[in-house]
Amino acid sequence: MLNTRKSAPNILITGTPGVGKSLMSRMLSEKTGLEWLDVSKLAIENRCLDEYDEVYQCSVLDEDKLLDGMENMMSKGGKIVDYHSADFFPERWFDIVFVLRTDNTILYDRLKERGYCGKKLEDNIDCEIFQTILEEARESYRKEIVHELKSNTLDQLSDNVHKICQWLEQWKMDNQQT
């Protein structure tokens, strides 16, 4: 378990690309004051990318280097971690994990708008159909901290932010320092 004296929890927001992780993380950060860590940006800034994958049209993440760089940040608490994968982060880092899910037709349109095509588009849609990220999170973390949230509309996004804020208030009450 992380340091029990931290003043705020660490939250993982994960899901297939296009489900709304970054938008929700930004909104949550603005509303709560927790620090949003966009793992993709951290990887670029800290040179945690290896060779380029031509099939998926993206760089390959050096997970070990990234995790080494994040360790101190995470131990302090108060972080919202936003990434499309969950299984390589240490379980001890997170107090709660939210997996965003989007209906396939909506997700397809979002990914096409981003320029996804071919194998990259197909594989991401398959990932959502087969609940790959949700299953990954359930296998990597205690079942009681993994929560699935629908993310099809802005209303659902707003409701999800509200629910997480309520959870955060409860966490603060449950973890008051004496």
N, C-alpha and C positions, 0 to 999 in steps of 0.2 A: 504494500500500500504506500501511497505517496505520503509525504510529511503531513501529519494530521494537524499541524499548526498553520497550514496555509489559509489565507483569508477568503479564497474563492476557489471553486472547483474548476477542473479541466473538462471540457466538453469536446467530443468528436462528432463532427457533422460529415457523414459520408454518403455515398450513393453513386450510381452510374453518372458519367458526364451528362450534363443537360438537365438534371433533376431540380436544380435551384440551390445548390449548396452555397455558392458564393453570395448570392443575393440574401439568402437567409442568414448566413454568417455575418455579413455586413450589417444587416438590420439588427441582429441580436447584439452585436458589438456596440452599435450606436445606442441601443436601448439600455444595455446593462453596464457598459464601461469595461467589459472583459476584452482582452486583446485578441483580435482575429489574426490567426496565423494561416495564411494561404500557402499550403505546402508547395504547390507548384512554383510560386514566386520565391519562396525560401530556397528551393532547390536551385533555381537560376542564380539568385543573389550569392549563394554560398558555394557555387560551382560543384553541385552534387549530381551533375548529369554526365553520363558516359556517351557512348557512340549514338548515332542517329539511326532510328528504326525506319527504313524506307517504306515498309508495308503500312505501318500505323502513322507515319509522318510525324514522329515525335522523338525526342531524346529519351534514352533509357536512364531511369533514376538509380543512383548509387545509394541504396537504402541505408547501408551502414554509416556512410559519411553524413547523411542527412540526420539520422538518429543521434549520432555523436554530437552534432551541432545543436540539436534541439533539447538535449537532456537537461541542461541547466535551466532553460526557459520553462520547461514543463514542471520541474520540481518546485517552482515558486507558486504554481496555481494561477487561476484566473485567465486561462487560455481557451479559445475556441479554435480547434484545429479543423481545417476544411481540406478534405482530400477524397479522391475517388476510390481509394483502397483503404482497407482497415487492418489487414492481417499481419502487417509487419511492425506496427506500433506496439510497444510494451503495454500489457494490460494495466500495469500499475499507474500509468499516466492518466487514465481517464476515470472520472466519477460517473459519467453517463455517456452513452453513444446513441446518436440518432441517425437512422438510415432513411434517407428520403427516397420515396418511390413515386414514379410517374407512369401514367397509362402509356402504353407503347405508341399509340398514334400521335399523342401530344409530344412524346419524347422524340419520335422520328422527325417531326416537323422542326423541333428545336435544334436537333443535331444537323439537319439539312441546312438550316439557316446559318449555322456555324461553319458550313463548308465540309462537313463530314460526308464521305462517300465510300463506295466499295466495301472492302473488308472491314475497315474501321467503323463504318456506319452499321454494317451487319452485326459485327461482334458486340458493339455497345447495345444494340437492341436485344440481341440474344442474352446479354448479361442481365438486362432488366427482366426479360421474360422468365429466365431461369432463377431469378432472385439471387444472383451470384454474390453481390455485395452484402445482402442481408444474411445469407448463409455464412459468408466469410466472417461477418461481425459476430454472429451467434456462436461460431466455433472458436473465436479468438478472445471473447470477453464473457464474463458471468452473465447468464441469461437475464438476470433481473436488472441489469443496467443497459440492455440493448432494446431500443424502441423504434418501431417502424412508423413513419409519418408519411401520409399522402401529400404530394406536392404537385398538383395539377393546375391550380389556379392561384391568383394573388390572394384571394380570401383564405384559402387553405394555408398559404405561406404565413399570412398575418396571424391566423389562429395558432399555427405551430410556434411562432415566436412568442405569442402570449402564453402558451402552455409551458414553454421552456422557461420563461420568466417566472411563472408560478413555481415550477420545480426549483429554480434558483433561490427564490425566497424561502422555500421550505428547507433547502440545503443550508442556508444561512442560519435559520432557526435551530436546525439540528446540530450545527457545528459551531455554535457560539463559543468563543474563548472565555474561560473563567479565570 
